[in-house]
């Protein structure tokens, strides 16, 4: 499965990057492709390409604040999860995302 997403927390520091790292690492371990853009205190990093978004099966938004560029995801399956869940239960979140995509 190909997953793209955005992480963003209110302060845009630690949790934004912790969630991004956890999601990408766990997805890879589970045999999936995952690219996560961060929108933190220093702006957008690891910006998703149009190709990555187009090829994605799903968009995972682990955001606690409004993000830039939501229009890029128009027409894609979007799943929202809390940033805390993505850090504390990364594998469970990925299983949830896969199940939601397969059941839609």
Secondary structure, DSSP 8 states (H G I E B T S, - for coil): -EEEEEEE-SS-SHHHHHHHHHHHHHHHHTT-EEEEEEEETTEEES---HHHHHH-SEEEEEESS--S-GGGGTTS-EEE--HHHHHHTHHHHHHHHHHHHHT-
